[in-house]
C-alpha cells in the first residue's frame, strides 16, 4: 500500500540512553558526548541523551549531569529519562526541556523495574508529569511489555491500552509502545494500534519501539508505518536491550530502519552514510561488531 504511507517520519534515536545502558564497560563521558554530536550531525531530529536514574540501578548513566554539561546548550533540547520526581529535579536544575517517564503494561515488570504495583506506578508518575508540565517541559511516556512479558507471557491488548491511556491522561504528549522482549508480530502491531485509536489516541500521539529478538523488528515497523504511525524509536547500530528483561536483544537498528524507509520513498532527513560511520566508530569503542545488517553491509570488508 505505498500510496497509504506517510511522506515523512521522525526517528527518535535512543542509542545514547537505551543503547548504552546495558554496557558493562563504562563508556567515558566525552565519548558519549561525541556519540550524541555525531548522531545529531547525521540528521537525526531527536536524540535521547541519558537518564537520571539512580546510579546503583544503571551505572553506565551515572554521568548524566556531566554529559549534559559537555553538550552545553544543545544538551538542553535533548530528551532525558526521569524515573521519578528526584530525577525530574535534576533535569530541571540542568535546564532540560524534554523528559520521558517509563511505565509498565504488566504487574511483574512494574514490580521488578519500578518497585511499584501496576496501579501504584501512576501515583509515582502523576506529580512528576504535573511538575514537568508546570515548568513548560514536554513529557513522553514509554510503556514496556506491550506485546509480551517474560514472566507473565501474553499481555492483553486492553490492559496495554488502559495503561497507555492513563499515562496520556496524566499529561504525556506522546506514548511509545515498547516490544521489550521482541515477541511482537505485524498482526499484533496492527491490532494494538487499532485498539489505541478506538480508545481515542490517534496515530500522531503514538510511537513504536521494537526489539529484534525474533527478527521481526523491521516487519513490525513496516506494519506500524502502514497503519499511520510516524514516530519510530531506533538505536544506532542496534545497540541495547533491557537490563530488567534478560531475553531482550538489541533495539531496532536505526540504519536498518532508514534503509527500509528510503526504499519506500519515506523521508527521514538522516544521512545514512554518516550514521553508518558513527555506528562503526561506536562499535570500535565497544570492541565488537555492530549487529546492524546495514552497518555490516556498508562497511569495508
C-alpha positions as CSV (number, residue, x, y, z in Angstrom):
1,X,0.0,0.0,0.0
2,X,2.6,2.6,-1.0
3,X,0.1,5.3,-1.5
4,X,-1.1,5.0,2.1
5,X,2.4,5.5,3.6
6,X,3.4,8.8,5.3
7,X,5.6,11.1,3.3
8,X,7.9,11.7,6.2
9,X,8.6,10.1,9.6
10,X,10.5,11.1,12.8
11,X,13.2,8.7,14.0
12,X,13.6,9.0,17.8
13,X,17.2,7.9,18.4
14,X,17.7,6.1,21.7
15,X,21.2,4.8,21.3
16,X,23.0,7.0,23.8
17,X,20.5,6.1,26.6
18,X,18.7,2.8,25.8
19,X,21.6,1.6,23.6
20,X,24.4,2.1,26.1
21,X,22.6,1.5,29.4
22,X,23.3,-2.3,29.3
23,X,27.1,-2.0,28.5
24,X,29.1,-3.4,31.4
25,X,32.3,-1.4,30.5
26,X,31.8,2.2,31.3
27,X,32.0,4.5,28.2
28,X,33.8,7.7,29.0
29,X,31.6,10.8,29.2
30,X,33.5,12.7,26.4
31,X,32.9,9.6,24.1
32,X,29.2,9.7,24.9
33,X,29.1,13.4,24.1
34,X,30.9,12.7,20.8
35,X,28.4,10.0,20.0
36,X,25.5,12.3,20.6
37,X,27.1,15.1,18.4
38,X,27.7,12.6,15.6
39,X,24.1,11.4,15.7
40,X,22.8,15.0,15.6
41,X,25.2,15.8,12.7
42,X,23.9,12.8,10.8
43,X,20.5,14.4,10.7
44,X,18.6,12.6,13.5
45,X,16.0,15.0,14.7
46,X,15.6,13.6,18.2
47,X,18.4,12.0,20.2
48,X,17.6,10.8,23.8
49,X,20.8,11.7,25.7
50,X,20.7,9.9,29.0
51,X,18.7,9.1,32.1
52,X,18.5,10.5,35.7
53,X,18.0,7.0,37.2
54,X,19.9,6.2,40.4
55,X,23.5,5.2,39.6
56,X,23.1,2.0,41.5
57,X,20.5,0.7,39.0
58,X,22.2,1.8,35.8
59,X,25.9,2.6,36.5
60,X,26.5,3.4,32.8
61,X,24.3,6.5,33.1
62,X,25.7,7.8,36.4
63,X,27.4,10.7,34.5
64,X,24.1,12.2,33.2
65,X,24.8,15.6,34.6
66,X,28.4,15.6,33.3
67,X,27.2,14.5,29.9
68,X,24.7,17.3,29.6
69,X,27.4,19.7,30.8
70,X,29.7,18.5,28.0
71,X,26.9,19.0,25.4
72,X,26.3,22.6,26.5
73,X,23.2,24.5,25.3
74,X,22.4,21.8,22.7
75,X,22.0,19.3,25.6
76,X,19.0,21.1,27.0
77,X,17.0,20.3,23.9
78,X,17.7,16.6,24.1
79,X,15.2,14.3,25.9
80,X,16.2,12.6,29.1
81,X,14.6,9.8,31.0
82,X,13.4,10.7,34.6
83,X,12.1,7.8,36.7
84,X,10.5,9.9,39.4
85,X,10.4,13.4,41.0
86,X,14.1,13.2,42.1
87,X,15.1,12.6,38.5
88,X,12.9,15.5,37.4
89,X,14.6,17.7,40.0
90,X,18.0,17.0,38.4
91,X,16.6,17.6,34.9
92,X,15.1,20.9,35.9
93,X,18.3,22.0,37.6
94,X,20.1,21.5,34.3
95,X,17.5,23.3,32.2
96,X,16.3,20.3,30.3
97,X,13.2,20.9,28.1
98,X,12.1,17.4,27.3
99,X,11.7,14.5,29.7
100,X,10.4,10.9,29.4
101,X,8.9,8.6,32.0
102,X,9.0,4.8,31.8
103,X,5.9,2.8,32.7
104,X,5.0,-0.9,32.5
105,X,2.0,-2.7,31.0
106,X,2.4,-5.6,33.4
107,X,2.3,-6.2,37.1
108,X,5.5,-8.2,37.3
109,X,7.6,-5.8,35.3
110,X,6.3,-2.8,37.3
111,X,7.4,-4.5,40.5
112,X,10.8,-5.5,39.1
113,X,11.6,-2.3,37.3
114,X,9.8,0.4,39.4
115,X,9.3,-1.4,42.7
116,X,5.6,-0.4,42.4
117,X,2.5,-2.3,41.5
118,X,0.8,-1.7,38.2
119,X,-1.6,0.8,39.7
120,X,0.9,2.3,42.1
121,X,3.2,3.4,39.2
122,X,0.6,6.1,38.3
123,X,0.8,7.6,41.7
124,X,4.5,7.9,41.3
125,X,4.2,9.4,37.8
126,X,1.4,11.9,38.5
127,X,3.4,14.5,40.4
128,X,6.4,14.1,38.1
129,X,4.4,14.8,35.0
130,X,2.4,17.6,36.6
131,X,5.5,19.4,37.8
132,X,7.2,18.9,34.4
133,X,4.3,20.4,32.6
134,X,4.1,23.3,35.1
135,X,7.7,24.1,34.2
136,X,6.8,24.0,30.5
137,X,8.6,20.7,29.7
138,X,7.3,18.3,27.1
139,X,6.7,14.8,28.6
140,X,7.0,11.5,26.7
141,X,5.8,8.2,28.2
142,X,7.2,4.8,27.4
143,X,5.2,1.7,28.0
144,X,7.2,-1.5,28.3
145,X,6.0,-5.1,27.8
146,X,3.3,-4.1,25.4
147,X,3.5,-7.3,23.4
148,X,4.7,-9.9,25.9
149,X,6.2,-10.3,29.3
150,X,8.9,-12.9,30.1
151,X,7.2,-13.7,33.5
152,X,3.6,-13.3,32.6
153,X,3.5,-14.4,28.9
154,X,1.0,-12.8,26.6
155,X,-0.2,-9.3,27.6
156,X,-3.9,-8.4,26.9
157,X,-4.3,-5.6,24.5
158,X,-7.0,-3.9,26.6
159,X,-4.5,-3.9,29.5
160,X,-1.9,-2.2,27.4
161,X,-4.4,0.4,26.2
162,X,-5.6,1.1,29.7
163,X,-2.0,1.8,30.9
164,X,-1.2,3.9,27.9
165,X,-4.5,5.9,28.2
166,X,-3.8,6.6,31.8
167,X,-0.3,7.9,31.1
168,X,-1.6,10.2,28.4
169,X,-4.4,11.4,30.7
170,X,-1.6,12.4,33.2
171,X,-0.2,14.8,30.6
172,X,2.1,12.8,28.4
173,X,2.1,14.2,24.8
174,X,3.5,11.1,23.2
175,X,3.2,7.4,24.0
176,X,6.0,5.0,22.9
177,X,4.8,1.4,22.8
178,X,7.6,-1.0,23.6
179,X,8.0,-4.6,22.4
180,X,10.6,-5.0,25.2
181,X,11.4,-8.7,24.6
182,X,10.8,-8.6,20.8
183,X,7.9,-11.1,20.6
184,X,5.6,-8.9,18.6
185,X,4.3,-9.7,15.1
186,X,2.8,-7.5,12.4
187,X,-0.7,-8.6,13.1
188,X,-0.3,-7.9,16.8
189,X,1.1,-4.5,16.0
190,X,-1.9,-3.6,13.8
191,X,-4.4,-4.9,16.5
192,X,-2.7,-2.9,19.3
193,X,-2.6,0.3,17.3
194,X,-6.2,-0.1,16.2
195,X,-7.2,-0.6,19.8
196,X,-5.4,2.6,20.8
197,X,-7.2,4.5,18.0
198,X,-10.5,3.2,19.2
199,X,-9.7,4.3,22.7
200,X,-9.2,7.9,21.4
201,X,-5.5,8.0,20.9
202,X,-4.6,9.0,17.3
203,X,-1.6,7.8,15.4
204,X,0.2,11.1,15.8
205,X,0.3,10.6,19.6
206,X,1.8,7.1,19.3
207,X,5.3,5.9,18.7
208,X,6.7,2.4,18.4
209,X,9.8,0.8,20.0
210,X,10.7,-2.6,18.7
211,X,13.4,-5.2,19.6
212,X,14.6,-7.8,17.2
213,X,14.7,-11.0,19.3
214,X,12.7,-12.9,16.7
215,X,13.9,-10.9,13.7
216,X,10.6,-9.1,13.4
217,X,11.5,-5.5,14.2
218,X,11.6,-4.2,10.7
219,X,8.5,-6.1,9.7
220,X,6.7,-4.7,12.7
221,X,7.9,-1.2,11.9
222,X,6.5,-1.6,8.3
223,X,3.2,-2.6,9.8
224,X,3.1,0.4,12.0
225,X,4.1,2.6,9.1
226,X,1.2,1.3,7.0
227,X,-1.1,1.9,9.9
228,X,-0.1,5.5,10.0
229,X,2.4,5.8,12.8
230,X,5.1,8.5,12.1
231,X,7.4,8.3,15.1
232,X,9.8,5.3,15.4
233,X,12.3,4.6,18.1
234,X,15.6,3.1,17.0
235,X,19.1,2.7,18.2
236,X,22.2,3.4,16.2
237,X,24.0,0.2,15.3
238,X,21.3,-1.9,17.0
239,X,22.7,-1.2,20.4
240,X,20.8,-2.0,23.6
241,X,18.5,-4.4,25.2
242,X,16.8,-4.2,28.6
243,X,18.6,-4.6,31.9
244,X,15.4,-6.0,33.5
245,X,14.5,-8.5,30.8
246,X,17.2,-11.0,30.2
247,X,15.7,-12.3,26.9
248,X,15.6,-8.9,25.2
249,X,18.0,-8.4,22.4
250,X,19.1,-5.2,20.8
251,X,16.8,-2.4,19.6
252,X,15.8,-2.0,16.0
253,X,18.9,-0.6,14.3
254,X,18.5,2.9,13.1
255,X,20.4,2.2,9.9
256,X,18.2,-0.8,9.1
257,X,15.1,1.4,9.6
258,X,16.5,4.2,7.4
259,X,17.3,1.7,4.7
260,X,13.7,0.4,4.7
261,X,12.2,3.9,4.7
262,X,14.5,5.2,1.9
263,X,13.4,2.2,-0.2
264,X,9.8,3.1,0.4
265,X,10.3,6.7,-0.5
266,X,9.6,7.9,3.0
267,X,11.8,10.9,4.1
268,X,13.7,10.8,7.4
269,X,16.3,13.6,7.0
270,X,19.0,11.2,8.0
271,X,22.4,10.9,6.2
272,X,22.8,7.1,6.1
273,X,26.5,7.2,5.3
274,X,27.2,9.5,8.3
275,X,25.1,7.3,10.5
276,X,26.8,4.1,9.4
277,X,30.2,5.7,10.1
278,X,29.1,6.8,13.5
279,X,27.9,3.2,14.4
280,X,31.2,1.7,13.1
281,X,33.1,4.2,15.3
282,X,31.0,3.3,18.4
283,X,31.4,-0.5,17.6
284,X,35.1,0.2,17.7
285,X,34.8,1.9,21.1
286,X,32.8,-1.1,22.5
287,X,35.2,-3.6,20.9
288,X,32.7,-5.6,18.9
289,X,31.0,-5.5,15.5
290,X,27.6,-3.8,15.1
291,X,24.7,-6.2,14.8
292,X,23.0,-3.8,12.3
293,X,22.8,-5.6,8.9
294,X,23.1,-2.3,7.1
295,X,26.2,-1.3,9.0
296,X,27.7,-4.7,8.2
297,X,26.8,-4.4,4.5
298,X,28.1,-0.9,4.1
299,X,31.3,-1.4,6.0
300,X,34.6,-2.3,4.3
301,X,35.4,-6.0,4.3
